[in-house]
Amino acid sequence: MANSVDDGPVGEAHSKAEPNRIVREKFWNLPNTITVVRVGVVPILLLLPWFPDRSSSLFIGWCFTIAAFSDLLDGWLARRGQQVTRIGKLLDPLADKLIVSTALIVLVTVERIPLWAIWMVVVIIGRELAVTGLRGLASSQGQVMAASGYGKIKTFAQNVAIGAMIFYYPLLIFSFHNIGLALLGLATVLTLWSGYVYFADYFRAEGQDDPPESGSTA
């Protein structure tokens, strides 16, 4: 019978080799394109020290806001169109961290983040690096660390805070600078808490995977 070919040694070898086959992914799909375009906001952010006036701040602030929140769009498109790729999983968080880190450093440079608040910048960037390293370690061990609810709230507060401090200048009764500093403080607290949750979940999973002690009778 024709189907019996897969039941022999050749069929077994073929089935074992199948999972190891390298699948070539298409890089230039829509979600990955949006991610690459988002990185284009980085050189625009670097213009702020040279053009700190109201109109330039407004333009740069809107560029940052669109780039930061388009992260939701490319993630939604990737899942909806089944276009999730390995390179996309790498580039998307890398783009987020590059944009946020650049914005925070630029805001310190133009003194829109005062000296007493620089520790918040250190905590936020340090946490991003630590969680990225932890995710890489967990991935190498076969663990998947999904984004927590605290992490998502932190990201939202952080992006609004940075956007407000880039806008900077008051509008009517609103002081964007003061609003941004207050939200940056909230984002820092959420940064510490969400970072703790990630590490606690990782070590909890590690503990569950420990082999039984040598004295066990099992």
Stockholm file with secondary structure:
# STOCKHOLM 1.0

chainA/1-218         MANSVDDGPVGEAHSKAEPNRIVREKFWNLPNTITVVRVGVVPILLLLPWFPDRSSSLFIGWCFTIAAFSDLLDGWLARRGQQVTRIGKLLDPLADKLIVSTALIVLVTVERIPLWAIWMVVVIIGRELAVTGLRGLASSQGQVMAASGYGKIKTFAQNVAIGAMIFYYPLLIFSFHNIGLALLGLATVLTLWSGYVYFADYFRAEGQDDPPESGSTA
#=GR chainA/1-218 SS CGGGGGGSHHHHHHHHHGGGCCCCCCSCSHHHHHHHHHHTHHHHHTTTTTCCSHHHHHHHHHHHHHHHHHHHHHHHHHHHTTCCCHHHHHHHHHHHHHHHHHHHHHHHHTTSSCGGGHHHHHHHHHHHHHHHHHHHHHHHTTCCCCCCHHHHHHHHHHHHHHHHHHHCSCBTTBCHHHHHHHHHHHHHHHHHHHHHHHHHHHHHHHHHTCCCCTTCCC
#=GC SS_cons         CGGGGGGSHHHHHHHHHGGGCCCCCCSCSHHHHHHHHHHTHHHHHTTTTTCCSHHHHHHHHHHHHHHHHHHHHHHHHHHHTTCCCHHHHHHHHHHHHHHHHHHHHHHHHTTSSCGGGHHHHHHHHHHHHHHHHHHHHHHHTTCCCCCCHHHHHHHHHHHHHHHHHHHCSCBTTBCHHHHHHHHHHHHHHHHHHHHHHHHHHHHHHHHHTCCCCTTCCC
//
